[in-house]
């Protein structure tokens, strides 16, 4: 009967011993990692490698934790290496330690530190304002300004690399745009999972006199689409329907839209954000991929509407980097009152008024002759009767001619008036 009790006590003792052993292993301080080294691959890929610590407990499942000097990007993993894409503009140091598991509460080993120095050269000679934009997922365009301590005749070279390339390539299409130096290279959409990939960019000179500059460009940021193309404008039931085709290489759900509308009556430009696709109301292309629509109610009659559209990437597929495309070509629709009619009236009315005034003045002159016929001057008559006969004859002839002319004009006006009265 004592034997089973003895066996039970022995089993409890063994379990306790195992538990104490595990706790001891867990609380035991691990030795530091060995052979920590750092190297650079491609253009801006930094790789730290190390070996397991010497004298580690065989019952310990080793995990390695690492972080940079600023305590950022802390990682715990079983691998004996760490790879990061980082710009090489300053000194970068990584600290590595080991522990028995991924439990952060465990006491880690002493940390081992390894740094990589920035490239050689004067920091003031490195290029500035280095930025790259991925145009329509087709090509990348990078631009920069020369460094402060740089010779004007410096010949720059841009190299690029991404995961689909076996080795880095040189950008050949380099040129100047004002003060900026620019280079563009073909870069199509990288599949699969392009959203997790980066492009490494390095700019340096051929002679090695300036400090190289490195930049990491995420393929989900700094994306600028091409402008869309307006396919149809339709005025129906007091609303304006705008239908456009999105730029290639983009899905409709990955884009955000803005529509600019102006009309000739208000002469105002209104920019509206498209929150909902209205293509279900379109009469054509309603099921085509890449077609989007916008509907503006309450349009004015007798007005011409001019429309433009632009797009940018959204957070569903890309980073919201606020890089809008250029505006599409403007298109117009609608009718307004004919301005030619008003122009003709403005030119015709003054001419008509002038003709009427001339006719009225001529008519008034005739009317004056009828109302106030000319009266001979008695002084001239007596002077001609008692004066020189030659002069008298001349004056009487003048008087007879004037009286005859006046009488003819008066008779003509009277005759016209009588005809008007006699007409039914």
Secondary structure, 3 states (H helix, E strand, C coil): CHHHHHHHHHHHHHHHHHHHHHHHHHHCCCCCCEEEEEEEECCCEEEEEEECCCCCCCCCCCEEEEEECCCCCCEEECCCEEEEECCCCCCEEEEEEEECCCCCCCCCCCCEEEEECCCCCCHHHCCEEEEEEEECCCEEEEEEECCCCCCCCCCEEEEEECCCCCCCEECCEEEEECCEEEEEEECCCCCCCHHHCEEEEEEEECCCCCCCEEEEEECCCCEECCCCEEEEEEEECCEEEEEEECCCCCCHHHEEEEEEEEECCCCCEEEEEECCCCHHHCCCCCCCCCEEEEEEECCCCCCEEEEEEEEEECCCCCCCCCCCCCCCCCEEEECCCCHHHHHHHHHHHHHHHHHHHHHHHHHHHHHHHHHCCCCCCHHHHHHHHHCCHHHHHHHHHHHHHHHHHHHHHHHHHHHHHHHHHHCC
